[in-house]
Amino acid sequence: MEPATASRFDDVATLLNPRGREQACWCLHWRMPRGLSVDGREEHLRELCAHEPPGLLAYLEDTGGGTGTTPVGWVGLAPRSAVGSLQRSRVLPRGEPEDWPTTWVVMCFVVRVGYRRRGVARALLHGAVEHARARGGRVLEGFPVEVAPGARVPVSAAFVGTVPLFESEGFERVGDTAATSGKLPRCVMRHVLAAD
């Protein structure tokens, strides 16, 4: 697990915009400054990577005799104070402004095609817990989808994670939301990182 720094931006692009689309999300939905045009997203994320890593990258070591690693996953996270859209949300909890700097949020997961169902998302979430804790986070929250036992989650909904994924890393369900992803309901999951 590595922070998404400027020196790793090519790997970030490989995961977040593998087809080089002009309309790519770039994991900026919650933290995009007002008025930023779609074509400015890549540059804005590049700037974030140059300052405070906006996410973490998961790599798979090359076991075929090569010397490289392959980027296989991304998790976007930040303190709530850095995600303006979430602070104004009507469907997800805003939290108390005095807690925004120490309440971190997991925004999205991307696991590269061909590497899914191998524990990459779980490793990313574990890394997110450690990353937020190391940067002074007291709480880490996520807003995953709820799925019926045994049901497959459509890719269009999976980017926010699932309740069982968050539970596997020690998160507790603390509430419901008015939000959905892929028509599936989302709830609030919380992991306390530091005691008050």
N, C-alpha and C positions, 0 to 999 in steps of 0.2 A: 504494500500500500504506500502510495506516494502522494504528497500534496500536488495539486495542479498549479505549478509555478510557470513563469514565462518560458523557462527552458524546456518545459514539457508541453508547450502549446500545440505542437504538431500531433501529439497523442490525444490531447483534448479534442482537437478537430476530427481526428480519426473516429472517435467515439460519438461525438455530438453532431457531426455533419459528414457522415461517411460518403455521401453522394455529391457533396459540394453544392447543395441547394442554396439559392439566394434567400429563400423564405425559412431557413432553419431556425429553430427555437433557441439554440445555444444555452439552454437551461437558464434563461433570463426572465421568464414570465413574472416571477415574484420580485425580482430585483432590477427590472429595467427602469431607468429614469424616465420620467414623464417626457413625452415629446421625442424620444429616441426612435428614429425610423428603423424599419426592419433591416435595411442594408447597413445599419450601424451596429448591429448586435455583435458580430464577430469581433470588431475592434474594441467594443466595450468589454467583452469578456477577456480579451487579450490584456486590456488595462487592469482588470481585476486580478488576473493571474500574476501580473507584475508587482502587485502590492500585497494583498492578503489572499491566499489560495481560496477560490470559490468552491472548491470541491476536492475530492480525492480520486486517484486513479488506481485501479487494480491491474496487476501485470501477471502474466503467466510466463514462467521461465521456459526457455527453449530447451526441450529435452531431446531434440533430434540431432544433437551434436553441434548445433550452432552456438553462438555466444550472446545472442540477443534475448530480448524479452518482448512479449506481445501485449499491448494494452487491450484488456478484455472487459473493463468495467469502469463506470463513473458513478459517483454519488455527489450531488450538489448539496451543500449545506452552508449555513452562515448564521451569525447571531441575528435575532429578530430585528435588531436595530438597523441591519443592513438590507432588509427586505421590505421596502416601502409598500409594495402592493399587499403584502400580508397584513401590514399595520392598518390598512384601510379596508380589509376584506369584510364582506357581508355574509359570507358562508363558512369561513374558518375563524376560530377564536383569535382575537387580537392580542390578548394578554394585557398586562399592566405596563405602561410606558417605562416605569422605573425598573422593570425586570427585563426589558428588551435587550440590553447589552450582554446579559448573562444567560438568556434563554436562547439556545440555538435551535434551529429547525432543519430537518432533512427535507429537501425539496423534491428531488427526483433521483431515480436510478436508471442507468443505461447498462445493459449487459449485451455485449456483442453477439450477433448471430453465430451459432456454432459453439458458444460457451455457456449457454443457458442451462439451468437445472444442474449446475455443478457446484453450487455453493458460493458463487461469485457475489451475489447480492448480500448474502449473510456476512461474508468477509468485508464487504464495503460498509455495511451497517456497523459492524464491530469496529472498523477503523474510524467511522464517524464518531462513535462514542468516545474513543480515545483521543481523537483530534480535538473535539469540543472541550473535553476535560482538560487537556494540555493547554488550551488557550483561555482558561478561566471560566468556561461554561459551568453553570450550576445545574442546568436542566437541558435535556435534548428532547425535542418533540418531533413527531411525525404524524402524518394524516393519511394512513394507508386505507386501502379498500377492504371491505368485508366480503368474504366469499363463502359460499356454502361448502361444507366439508366435501373434499374430493373433486370439487369443480375446478376446471381450468380457468385461469384468469386471462382474458384477452390482452394482447400486448398493449392495446390502446388504454388499458386501465392499469397495467402492471407497473408503469413508470413511477407510481407513488408508493409502491410496496404493498404488502399484504399484512393483515393483522398477525397471522402466524409467524411471519418473518420478524416482525418487531417483537413479538412475545419471545421468540427464540434468543433474543439478545437482551432480555431483562426489562423490556418496556412494559408498562401497565396501561390498560385502557382507562382513561379518565373522563371520557365524554363522547358525545355524538356531534356531528356537524351537519350543516345543511348542504354540504358539498357532495358531489359525486364525481366519479371518474369511470368512463366507459359504462355509464348508467348504474354503477355499483356504489352503494353508500360508503362514505368515508367517516372514520372516527378519529379521535384524538388519542395518541399513544404518547406516554411520557416516561423518560428515564431520568431519575434524579442522579446527578453526577457528583454533587458535593452537598454536604449537610449545611444547613443555615447556621 
